[in-house]
């Protein structure tokens, strides 16, 4: 087989594997985000004020949250299988008026 053809075949196989892994990872991240949102509903009075996104098992939290809910919520998420890291970008308010 000519060298250029071998390179083309290798690149094609690598692209297929990358695409397959990417889709699998994306599905896992979506499932993890759903589990995090489910936990959030148990720990947060206003879950619509918190945005959750997941990339490669890293959970990104943004939005607003009452101070008395913050620690328990983050600890609950940390215990969720599949969570590799948490990026807490939440704006925490001492009083509930700032949350919504």
Backbone as CSV, one residue per row, in Angstrom:
resi,resn,N_x,N_y,N_z,CA_x,CA_y,CA_z,C_x,C_y,C_z
1,UNK,0.854,-1.176,0.000,0.000,0.000,0.000,0.901,1.240,0.000
2,UNK,0.609,2.231,-0.840,1.421,3.449,-0.881,1.345,4.216,0.440
3,UNK,2.446,4.884,0.825,2.485,5.591,2.110,1.363,6.622,2.279
4,UNK,1.031,7.361,1.235,-0.026,8.364,1.362,-1.375,7.720,1.639
5,UNK,-1.616,6.569,1.040,-2.867,5.860,1.274,-2.930,5.354,2.711
6,UNK,-1.799,4.859,3.226,-1.741,4.413,4.618,-2.038,5.565,5.573
7,UNK,-1.479,6.721,5.289,-1.719,7.898,6.138,-3.196,8.283,6.084
8,UNK,-3.769,8.271,4.891,-5.185,8.623,4.738,-6.076,7.646,5.497
9,UNK,-5.776,6.362,5.422,-6.556,5.353,6.143,-6.410,5.561,7.649
10,UNK,-5.191,5.789,8.114,-4.953,6.003,9.542,-5.705,7.228,10.038
11,UNK,-5.681,8.303,9.280,-6.412,9.518,9.677,-7.916,9.270,9.705
12,UNK,-8.407,8.518,8.752,-9.838,8.192,8.719,-10.258,7.371,9.925
13,UNK,-9.453,6.378,10.287,-9.740,5.551,11.459,-9.677,6.404,12.723
14,UNK,-8.667,7.249,12.833,-8.541,8.115,14.008,-9.747,9.040,14.127
15,UNK,-10.206,9.588,13.015,-11.370,10.479,13.039,-12.619,9.732,13.483
16,UNK,-12.791,8.498,13.011,-13.958,7.709,13.414,-13.915,7.412,14.906
17,UNK,-12.758,7.035,15.427,-12.635,6.745,16.857,-12.889,7.989,17.691
18,UNK,-12.341,9.127,17.265,-12.545,10.375,17.996,-14.022,10.732,18.017
19,UNK,-14.688,10.633,16.883,-16.103,10.967,16.795,-16.930,10.048,17.681
20,UNK,-16.617,8.752,17.697,-17.329,7.787,18.515,-17.138,8.098,19.997
21,UNK,-15.903,8.352,20.413,-15.627,8.693,21.816,-16.292,9.999,22.197
22,UNK,-16.287,10.967,21.297,-16.889,12.261,21.561,-18.389,12.132,21.790
23,UNK,-19.058,11.341,20.963,-20.505,11.143,21.115,-20.817,10.428,22.424
24,UNK,-20.013,9.411,22.748,-20.228,8.667,23.997,-20.041,9.590,25.187
25,UNK,-18.986,10.391,25.153,-18.692,11.306,26.246,-19.788,12.354,26.386
26,UNK,-20.262,12.844,25.259,-21.325,13.837,25.275,-22.591,13.253,25.911
27,UNK,-22.917,12.014,25.587,-24.089,11.357,26.178,-23.905,11.173,27.684
28,UNK,-22.700,10.804,28.101,-22.417,10.657,29.531,-22.546,11.997,30.248
29,UNK,-22.059,13.054,29.630,-22.162,14.387,30.234,-23.613,14.828,30.352
30,UNK,-24.425,14.556,29.329,-25.847,14.922,29.402,-26.546,14.156,30.519
31,UNK,-26.223,12.878,30.673,-26.817,12.071,31.741,-26.385,12.595,33.109
32,UNK,-25.123,12.951,33.246,-24.631,13.503,34.511,-25.319,14.829,34.814
33,UNK,-25.492,15.678,33.831,-26.179,16.957,34.044,-27.607,16.719,34.530
34,UNK,-28.289,15.715,33.988,-29.654,15.396,34.453,-29.635,14.955,35.912
35,UNK,-28.651,14.117,36.289,-28.557,13.663,37.685,-28.263,14.823,38.628
36,UNK,-27.402,15.740,38.196,-27.082,16.910,39.020,-28.333,17.771,39.211
37,UNK,-29.104,17.968,38.136,-30.341,18.760,38.242,-31.350,18.089,39.176
38,UNK,-31.392,16.758,39.160,-32.283,16.026,40.065,-31.872,16.254,41.512
39,UNK,-30.577,16.176,41.777,-30.094,16.453,43.142,-30.374,17.894,43.533
40,UNK,-30.218,18.789,42.571,-30.446,20.204,42.842,-31.875,20.429,43.319
41,UNK,-32.827,19.742,42.735,-34.225,19.909,43.114,-34.459,19.539,44.578
42,UNK,-33.607,18.686,45.125,-33.733,18.282,46.536,-33.042,19.246,47.502
43,UNK,-32.134,20.075,46.992,-31.320,20.920,47.873,-31.523,22.417,47.681
44,UNK,-32.205,22.812,46.621,-32.284,24.230,46.273,-33.750,24.640,46.125
45,UNK,-34.126,25.738,46.773,-35.513,26.207,46.725,-35.895,26.750,45.354
46,UNK,-34.938,27.345,44.641,-35.209,27.936,43.326,-34.251,27.350,42.280
47,UNK,-34.472,26.088,41.872,-33.547,25.460,40.933,-33.463,26.161,39.580
48,UNK,-34.496,26.895,39.201,-34.444,27.590,37.911,-33.436,28.735,37.919
49,UNK,-32.958,29.123,39.099,-31.967,30.195,39.202,-30.536,29.693,39.017
50,UNK,-30.373,28.368,38.895,-29.041,27.773,38.765,-28.931,27.072,37.411
51,UNK,-27.869,27.381,36.685,-27.578,26.717,35.411,-26.520,25.650,35.646
52,UNK,-26.718,24.496,35.030,-25.785,23.376,35.156,-25.317,22.973,33.762
53,UNK,-24.012,22.878,33.592,-23.470,22.316,32.367,-22.348,21.361,32.752
54,UNK,-22.103,20.388,31.896,-21.085,19.375,32.180,-20.251,19.156,30.929
55,UNK,-18.936,19.176,31.115,-18.003,18.884,30.035,-16.961,17.912,30.575
56,UNK,-16.960,16.715,30.014,-16.002,15.673,30.424,-15.998,15.430,31.932
57,UNK,-17.184,15.405,32.513,-17.317,15.123,33.936,-17.088,16.313,34.843
58,UNK,-16.764,17.455,34.277,-16.581,18.679,35.074,-17.894,19.448,35.077
59,UNK,-18.457,19.629,36.251,-19.740,20.303,36.403,-19.490,21.796,36.593
60,UNK,-20.165,22.606,35.783,-20.058,24.057,35.883,-21.400,24.575,36.395
61,UNK,-21.357,25.243,37.544,-22.554,25.819,38.154,-22.493,27.324,38.013
62,UNK,-23.574,27.925,37.520,-23.641,29.378,37.445,-25.073,29.796,37.765
63,UNK,-25.232,31.065,38.056,-26.538,31.577,38.444,-26.484,32.077,39.875
64,UNK,-27.620,32.017,40.537,-27.710,32.540,41.905,-28.258,31.476,42.847
65,UNK,-27.861,31.611,44.115,-28.233,30.618,45.115,-28.219,31.276,46.489
66,UNK,-29.117,30.839,47.362,-29.131,31.332,48.739,-27.955,30.715,49.503
67,UNK,-27.345,31.498,50.369,-26.153,31.065,51.098,-26.397,29.801,51.915
68,UNK,-27.557,29.697,52.545,-27.814,28.528,53.404,-27.970,27.234,52.606
69,UNK,-28.135,27.307,51.291,-28.262,26.110,50.455,-26.939,25.702,49.805
70,UNK,-26.006,26.619,49.732,-24.806,26.450,48.920,-23.970,25.223,49.281
71,UNK,-23.509,25.131,50.509,-22.580,24.052,50.882,-23.188,22.664,50.702
72,UNK,-24.426,22.472,51.171,-25.064,21.158,51.038,-25.236,20.779,49.570
73,UNK,-25.604,21.742,48.754,-25.805,21.478,47.331,-24.496,21.057,46.663
74,UNK,-23.439,21.796,46.894,-22.155,21.479,46.265,-21.624,20.135,46.772
75,UNK,-21.787,19.858,48.053,-21.354,18.567,48.600,-22.152,17.412,47.988
76,UNK,-23.447,17.623,47.780,-24.280,16.575,47.185,-23.831,16.288,45.757
77,UNK,-23.510,17.327,45.015,-23.042,17.136,43.640,-21.695,16.429,43.620
78,UNK,-20.815,16.790,44.535,-19.488,16.171,44.582,-19.589,14.661,44.799
79,UNK,-20.651,14.221,45.463,-20.843,12.797,45.715,-21.491,12.042,44.569
80,UNK,-21.875,12.750,43.523,-22.533,12.103,42.372,-21.490,11.348,41.541
81,UNK,-21.728,10.067,41.264,-20.790,9.312,40.426,-20.609,9.974,39.063
82,UNK,-19.366,10.058,38.635,-19.063,10.658,37.342,-18.576,12.093,37.419
83,UNK,-18.730,12.726,38.589,-18.265,14.109,38.747,-16.757,14.085,38.976
84,UNK,-16.019,14.706,38.061,-14.564,14.787,38.186,-14.134,16.061,38.886
85,UNK,-14.893,17.120,38.687,-14.546,18.423,39.260,-15.793,19.292,39.228
86,UNK,-15.793,20.322,40.068,-16.895,21.275,40.102,-16.321,22.676,39.977
87,UNK,-16.822,23.417,38.988,-16.468,24.825,38.838,-17.652,25.628,39.351
88,UNK,-17.498,26.155,40.547,-18.574,26.877,41.227,-18.499,28.356,40.857
89,UNK,-19.365,28.766,39.955,-19.422,30.166,39.531,-20.708,30.813,40.040
90,UNK,-21.286,30.218,41.085,-22.541,30.706,41.633,-22.357,32.029,42.366
91,UNK,-23.329,32.871,42.224,-23.393,34.113,42.988,-24.259,33.790,44.199
92,UNK,-23.671,33.853,45.387,-24.353,33.428,46.609,-24.876,34.658,47.354
93,UNK,-26.157,34.610,47.701,-26.810,35.710,48.408,-27.159,35.291,49.825
94,UNK,-26.964,36.188,50.760,-27.297,35.920,52.146,-28.811,35.869,52.352
95,UNK,-29.525,36.663,51.558,-30.988,36.701,51.667,-31.589,36.175,50.377
96,UNK,-32.717,35.528,50.489,-33.360,34.892,49.338,-33.820,35.895,48.282
97,UNK,-34.000,37.158,48.644,-34.481,38.151,47.688,-33.542,38.301,46.480
98,UNK,-32.267,38.079,46.661,-31.318,38.240,45.570,-31.262,37.063,44.614
99,UNK,-31.864,35.936,45.001,-31.757,34.722,44.210,-32.538,34.807,42.915
100,UNK,-33.735,35.293,42.968,-34.559,35.350,41.758,-34.277,36.629,41.092
